[in-house]
C-alpha cells in the first residue's frame, strides 16, 4: 500500500486532486489513468490533505491523512458568500462572562473543531491547555495584564 492510495472503483479520473495539489506532486499519465504521486513526492508532500478533501468521490486516501479519519462534508450546511459575509460582519467579542463552568464535553468539542483550523504545512504543532480552576485563571489573567503593560 503506497503513500497515496486510489480506490480505482471510485475514481472518476477527473483530475481534481491533481489540480488541487499545491506542490504539483500528483499527476495523471493520461486521461484514462488514475492519479499517482511523482517519484520522491513522499519526501516533499506538505500533508495538507487537499487531495483527500477535494475528491468528490471519496476515491483518494493518504497514508498520513486516511479518508476514514476525514469527516464527510454535509453539503446542506455549506454557506454561500452572503452568509459568510453576514457571519463575519455580525461577529462580536464577548468580554463579560457568566460565573459558571463550561462543561468538559463542550470544551472537548470546541478543541476538536479548532483542530481543523489551518496551520503552516498542516504541521498542526498546536497544543491546548485547559484551565478550570478559577484562581489559576485569575493568576494567568493578571500575568497577561502585567506582560501587556510592560510592553507599552
C-alpha positions in Angstrom: 0.0 0.0 0.0 1.5 3.3 -1.1 1.7 6.8 0.4 -1.2 7.9 -1.9 -4.0 5.3 -2.3 -6.6 5.5 -5.0 -9.8 3.4 -5.0 -10.0 2.7 -8.7 -13.6 1.7 -8.5 -14.5 5.2 -7.1 -12.0 7.3 -9.1 -13.7 9.2 -12.0 -10.3 10.2 -13.4 -11.4 13.9 -13.3 -8.0 15.2 -12.1 -9.4 17.4 -9.4 -6.8 16.1 -6.9 -4.1 16.8 -9.5 -5.2 20.4 -10.0 -5.5 21.0 -6.2 -2.1 19.7 -5.1 -0.1 22.9 -4.2 3.3 21.2 -4.9 2.1 19.5 -8.1 3.3 16.1 -6.9 0.2 14.3 -8.1 -0.2 13.7 -11.8 -2.0 11.6 -14.3 -0.2 9.8 -17.1 -3.1 10.4 -19.4 -6.9 10.9 -19.2 -7.6 7.2 -18.8 -5.2 6.6 -15.9 -5.7 7.2 -12.2 -3.7 9.8 -10.4 -0.4 8.9 -8.8 2.4 10.6 -6.9 5.6 11.6 -8.6 8.7 9.6 -7.6 10.0 11.2 -4.3 6.8 13.0 -3.7 6.5 11.5 -0.2 9.6 13.5 0.9 8.1 16.9 -0.2 4.4 16.4 0.5 3.1 19.1 2.8 0.5 16.7 4.3 -2.1 19.5 3.7 -4.8 17.0 2.9 -6.2 19.0 0.0 -6.0 16.0 -2.4 -8.2 13.9 0.0 -10.6 16.8 0.8 -11.3 17.8 -2.8 -12.1 14.4 -4.2 -15.9 14.4 -4.5 -16.0 10.6 -5.0 -14.0 9.6 -1.8 -11.6 7.8 -4.0 -8.3 9.2 -2.7 -6.7 8.4 0.6 -3.3 9.3 2.0 -1.1 7.3 4.3 -0.9 10.3 6.8 -4.4 11.5 6.1 -6.6 8.5 5.7 -10.1 9.0 4.2 -11.6 7.1 7.2 -10.3 9.9 9.5 -11.9 12.7 7.5 -15.4 13.8 8.4 -17.7 13.9 5.4 -18.8 17.4 4.4 -22.6 17.9 4.7 -23.4 19.8 1.5 -26.7 21.1 3.1 -24.6 23.1 5.6 -22.2 24.7 3.1 -22.7 28.5 3.4 -22.8 30.9 0.4 -20.8 34.2 0.1 -23.6 36.3 1.5 -24.0 34.1 4.6 -20.2 34.1 5.2 -20.1 37.9 5.0 -23.1 38.2 7.3 -21.5 35.9 9.8 -18.2 37.7 9.8 -19.7 41.2 9.9 -22.0 40.3 12.8 -19.5 38.5 15.0 -18.8 40.3 18.3 -16.3 39.6 21.1 -17.7 38.8 24.5 -15.8 40.4 27.4 -18.2 39.7 30.2 -18.5 36.1 31.1 -21.0 34.1 33.2 -19.8 32.8 36.5 -20.4 29.2 35.7 -18.0 26.5 34.5 -18.1 25.3 30.9 -18.9 21.6 30.6 -15.9 19.3 29.8 -17.8 17.9 26.8 -18.3 21.4 25.4 -14.6 22.1 25.8 -13.6 18.9 24.1 -16.0 19.6 21.2 -14.5 23.1 20.7 -11.0 21.8 20.7 -11.9 19.1 18.2 -13.5 21.8 15.9 -10.5 24.1 16.4 -8.1 21.4 15.2 -9.5 21.9 11.7 -8.0 25.4 11.6 -5.2 25.7 9.0 -1.6 25.5 10.2 1.6 26.0 8.2 2.3 22.9 6.1 -0.5 21.3 8.0 2.0 20.7 10.8 -0.6 21.0 13.5 2.0 21.8 16.1 -0.7 23.1 18.4 -1.2 22.1 22.0 -4.1 23.0 24.2 -4.0 23.5 27.9 -7.4 24.0 29.6 -7.6 25.6 33.0 -10.8 25.2 35.0 -9.5 26.4 38.4 -10.8 30.0 39.0 -7.8 31.0 41.0 -5.3 29.8 38.3 -7.3 31.6 35.7 -7.2 34.8 37.7 -3.5 34.5 38.2 -2.9 33.9 34.4 -5.1 36.9 33.6 -3.1 39.0 36.0 0.2 37.9 34.4 -1.2 38.7 31.0 -2.2 42.2 32.0 1.3 42.7 33.6 3.0 41.5 30.4 0.9 43.8 28.2 1.7 46.8 30.5 5.4 46.0 30.3 5.3 46.0 26.5 3.8 49.5 26.4 
